[in-house]
Structure formats: C-alpha cells, structure tokens
Amino acid sequence: MARTQWTSHLLNRGADDEPWAVSSAPVTRGQLRGAVVELEERFRNEGIGEGSSVLLRMTPSFTYIQVLLALWSRGAQVVLVDFRLKPAEYEPLARLVRPQFLVAASGAAGPVAGFRQESEFTVRRLPDGRPAVDGIRLVQFSSGSSGRPKVIGRPAASVLAEIDRHAGLPGIPGAGDRVMLLNSVMHNMGLVSGVLHALASGATLIIPPTVRPAEVVRLMAATGTTAVYGTPVHYDLLSRVSDRPRLPALRLAVSGGERVPQETYENFRARFGLPVSPVYGLTEIGLIAGDLSGTSVPPQLGLPVPGAEVKVVDEELYVRMDHSPYLYGEHADRYADGWLRTCDRVRQDPATGVLSMIGRADSLAVIGGLKVDLTEVENVLLAHDRVAEAVVTHGEVVEAFVGADPAVGADELTVWCRERLSPVKVPKRFHVTRLLPRNSMGKLIRDRALMLGRVPSEPPARAQGDR
C-alpha cells in the first residue's frame, strides 16, 4: 500500500450518507471525507507533504480528527501532544522531537472539558525542524506515569495491523453498532480502538460533548448505544449515576489503560447489568490482549488477540515486534532480538492461555534481602473501605501515597497494614490526600518525585515508628 494511500483504506469505507459519528450533531461519512479533502488542500498550500513532520496540539473535536486524517493523507508524520499538558510538560516534548510544523488550537487556552463539534487552529512553520523519520506516520509519547515519557513511532503498517487485530477479537463492535467513546481521542485507545476501528468496521462513533456522568448516560439512552469504551475512572463515575434511564441496547462495556478495581467492576455490573470487559495494550504496538465475552474478571486480561505474539519470562510479558518502536535510539534496553519488554508482570494460565495482570516489573523492591511486591501493599490499602486510590513506592523506605477520606490518617493506615502485612512491607511514610494526581491519560502517576510535587504541600503524615 502506498504511503499516502493508507488513510484512503479507512476513509473510503461506506456510503456518503452513512452515519460516521455523533456528538452535538451527527456527521456522515461523506461529510468527513469532504472535510478531509478541504484540509488536505490547506496543508498542501502550507507546504506540508510527504516527509513533513507536524506536531498536532488541538482541542478534542471532530476538526481534530479531520486534521489528523488530512495530514496523514498528505504523507506527513504527525506527533500527537495532549492539549491539556501545561507548558512545563509540553515544551520539553516539542524540543525533543523538533517538528517542522505546528498545528495548534487558536482562540482557546488551557484544559477543555468535553468534546467540540468544530475547533479553530493555526498552522506555523517552525525553525530548525527536522524531517520525518522514514516510514513513521504516528508519533506518541508513553504515559510517563513512572518517569520521563518515551518517544514512540509507528509506521502505517503498525496502525493497520492493530486495526486488523481489533477485527479478530470476538464480540468487537462492527457495522450497526453505536459505540460511546469516553477515552480521549488524543491517546491510543481512543484513537485506534475508537476512531479508526469505527471507520474501518462501519460502526457509528458517539462522543459525548460533556463529561458529566448523568448527561453521558442520557446520551447513551438517546442514541441507543450498544457499546461503551472507557477507563476504570469512567466506569466508577457512571456507576454512581442515581437516576439512570433504561439502556436496552447496551451489550458491551470495554475498559483499558489500567486494571479495573474490584469495587468498580462490581458496582458497574450491579447498576448496568453487564460486566466491564478488559482490553490490554501498549502505546508502542496497540492492542495485545482482551476478552469481550464477559467471563474475565479483574485481574484477568483475556487471551492474546489474533495477530499478537507474546511470551512470559519470569512473570514478565514480552511481545513480538519487527523493530524497536522507540525513536532517536533511546530505550535500547526495552527491545532485543525481536521482542519488546513490556515491564508488566503477568501470569498466563497454562491450560487456557489467559493472561492475568500482577503488576509492574518496577513494583518489585528488595528490602533487607527480601523481595517485596509493592502492588501487594497497594492492594491491601485499597481493601480499606475509605481508601479509593493508592500508589506505593520504594526509595529509602516503603512510602504510600493514598487517596482517601480526609478522616483517614497515617496511624489508622499503619494499623491496617500491620494486621495484614509482614513488617518489612508496611509503609514507613504515608501521604494522604483526597485524590491522587493523574497524568493526561487518566492514569495514576507512579513516579515518586512527580507525586511529591503534586500532593498537598503540608508535611506528609508519618507512620508510627518512623520518628
């Protein structure tokens, strides 16, 4: 497939009058194609073409999606940067990739809640920009939840292969389905699992213009939503909606990004009458495993999807890739001999092949000669009925960052842990706040230095015995 034709492979599916997406108003596939053609001409006049590198930083909107498809149709390499990032987060990324062009929102600044039908943007040529890396069409950054984000480059073949893996997953939404997308279109699950899969499969995409849970549920009812895609945070919020309309068409709820807490899983199932189905993937390659049958429960992830080759070595997951996904020669330790190290710890059932998440490889710490799984400590804290979130780190000591009821203190948490954990595993310091900080993808930040910079400024509570 020619480099500039791979988007046509997606855009030319379906008749002009078929619905493509709905937000404040519907958009047909013909309207999408027409908008992309117009934008292609604008970018041609700006000098953007085959081999151009473009940084895209716009508000989430249908215009954003149309701009991305038009840039790809011009043969450009597109670097996606979340619009919600603060300058201190965004500017180092821009310096790292040095794009030739910047396509950015105009007439607005700061975070945007919800999704827009249209948004304005400007195009600017940047000095000293470097051209696209040969063959790379999509550049994204890892979540950075455990440190500095990695620069990930994917050729068109990688994105199309991921779409094919979606098509091979039993129960995946297709033609006739109406898919409510709660994930950000700026990140991999929202972009590929949501936008591009819907284009390829003939499903209609529904993107709520507001993030208010009650209004999201009402839109699900009004549109006859058959499937919803989101993160654990979304499902927790949806399960709290008290006055919920009937949703007779809803058959599927899909979650990715991080493990669904047991309480969220149970609450959503009780309220909506169906389980949350897991999918698992990486920004580096996309979808790897999933189960949409409703039989997998946390921490199960399901089977590897058709087209994904994996292996488990010492409880760590590796996935087969043709080449390193990291640009500029970084992170050589993560890829060797055709295998990408995911740094996720899993177990694979020898009889069924089902993968289950244990935690991160960097969640293992050696303390006093003993291996301590920090994920185990987190799970003990999460079992407390007034603890909603927990991140446990290890530097000089085991340290816990806890999102909890303000009445919960370090002394109470210390007693709780001592009753359930051996002494070496009990955190020596606690930082308790109502909500823990998350990155732009909605994932809990796991880097201790970043956490310390975002928790309340008063001194952290200290466990007994750490005076």
Secondary structure, DSSP 8 states (H G I E B T S, - for coil): --TTTTTHHHHTSS-TTSEEEESSSEEEHHHHHHHHHHHHHHHHHTT--TT-EEEEE--SBHHHHHHHHHHHHTT-EEEE--TT--HHHHHHHHHHH--SEEEEE-S--S---S-BS---EEEEE-TT-----TTEEEEEE---TTSS--EEEEEHHHHHHHHHHHHTSTT---TT-EEEE-S-TTSHIIIIIIIIHHHHHT-EEE--S---HHHHHHHHHHHT--EEEE-HHHHHHHTT-SS----TT--EEEE-SS---HHHHHHHHHHHSS-EEEEEEETTTEEEEE--SS---TTEEEEE-TT--EEEETTEEEEE-SS--BSTT--GGGEETTEEEEEEEEEE-TTT--EEEEEEGGGEEEETTEEEEHHHHHHHHHTSTTEEEEEEEESSSEEEEEEE-TT--HHHHHHHHHTTS-GGGS-SEEEEESS--B-TTS-B---HHHHHHHS-SS--EE-TT--
